[in-house]
């Protein structure tokens, strides 16, 4: 078993324990550690991931820009060093833009989630990441985007905007402030891409490739760029589960050719085209907790990691952040917050009617439902990674390590277990063997 430490939440936990109770008036104390089974699945690197990566390498000679998507809720864990190594190049040959998606699902200023996340609001995390990328010259631009409107809704909004119609009353559109924020983020990214195109100054325009981990928002991003830049409907299929895109797409125009009537097309040559790609997972996830993080945000297919385990990890974070988020909805009549995932899921199943045949509560269905609630921002908004200069430096160190295949990692873990057993047999149980 490996133990996940949560020292950064101490202040928020203390506040929670003062105001929340469990059982017969006893102060509720959230778990300070989360025990993760070392036998948890550690990979989602599929055959079409490997094939797609090979095809990307073949196309690189025609690509002038890599747009890498990372999930803002796991800004470190959704960083895929394999993509970085495979598609790296001299900046003079190929530029890079990093896009952190789903920024609106992070903690707001002054929220309990910010207090529990080492006192970091989304704005503070963004400043830390910007400074880090600027220091290491990782990219031509770093952009943070919220979820934004659905692809078809955005197309309708852009079409009505061109006709001068007021779409603010549409029930499917975002609030005016959210829509404005989404538009500002999309336009910043478009301008960054156009800047790269103008610097390349090629008559044939710019060819870009959007890459990232599974379900990081690549296809959605392509559709948003197409709607903003061209006012055209979606070109890429999207879905809530990873694996919707299984092969490289055809180039999609997101910016018009130079000389068109569209403002801002100056210096773009034949325009800007973007190729959608399948998400590529890392061959092996060394830290068991990281696999739980990726399962919780939807980076791996639901069911690969047991739903109850994922819900338990969510409960662990909810208790650290703000237990009242779920207590008011599910547990108000059952004694308040709890560290017991089965008790939590029974309360969820009772409230939401998640039943099996015969009227028995279905904890599995309740677990799947509650995870989906969190993913859409309806059950607290917080980060699963702690973003500090130290954690970023550690991620750089880990990224520089040679990537292990599943077989190599299993062999390394087996050797580590054998060493620990041997040391325990010799009376050296207090000394740990190197971690796999």
Buried (B, 14 or more C-beta within 10 A) or exposed (E): EBEBEBEBBEEBBEEBBEEBBBEEEEEBBBBBEBEBEEEBEBBBBBEBBEBBBEBBEEBBEEBBBBBBBBBBBBBBBBBBBBBBEBBEBEEEEBBBBBBBBBBBBBBBEEBBBBBBBBEBBBBBBBEBBEEBBEEEEBBBBBBBBBBBBBBEBBBBBBBBEEEEEEBEEBEEBBEEEBBEBBBEBBEBBBEBBBBBBBBBEBEEBBBBBBBBBBBBBBBBBBBBBBBBBBBBBBBBEBEEEBBBBBEBBEBBBBBBBBEEEBEBBEEBBBBBBBBBBBBBBBBBBBBBBBBBBBBBBBBBBBEBBBBBBBBBBBBBBBBBBBBBBBBEBBBEEBBBBBBEBBBBBBBBBBBBEBBEEEEEBBBBBBBBBBBBBBBEBEBBBBBBBBBBEEBBEEBBEEBEEEBBEEEEBBEBBEEBEEBBEEBEEEEEEEEEBEEB
